Amino acid sequence: MIMGVSGGAVIPPLMGIACDAAGSQAGSVAVILGCSFYLLFCAFRSPVTES
């Protein structure tokens, strides 16, 4: 829950900055793709092992 709240507070301003820098919505899409790749990395970085 903490990550959801902090992500909701940090990611939208980053999307706005990237959108302004790129001059189109491509900057916002790049931020969303970066977040998606980060989530995929966290999901698949380590296998679940049972002990």
Residue pairs with C-beta under 8 A, 6 or more apart in sequence:
7 35
11 31
11 35
14 31
15 27
15 28
15 31
15 32
16 28
17 27
18 27
18 28
18 30
18 31
19 25
19 27
19 28
20 27
21 27
22 30
